[in-house]
Amino acid sequence: MLIALLYAGPLRSFYDKRELVRSEHVRVALLRSQHDALTQKLKSARKAKAIERAARRLFYIKPGERLYIVTGIDAWRHNQARAGR
């Protein structure tokens, strides 16, 4: 009985550490997949079209272009939906 009690603590610690290692392996796998996704995103962001799309979202325009900001689209859609009933 004394021997079993002496082994109980180290065995519990062993199983706890083993579970911790398993969960860390899962975490590492998740981080690797996120890293791969971010690497792909970085590669695609370097392409000219991706840069242009990002600039357009920030309302950048090319030289010689005019910027038009259309407002009231939601109200127009609402009116169109009511007229279609």
Secondary structure, DSSP 8 states (H G I E B T S, - for coil): -HHHHHHHHHHHHHHHHHHHHHHHHHHHHHHHHHHHHHHHHHHHHTSHHHHHHHHHHTT---TT--------HHHHHHHHHHHT-
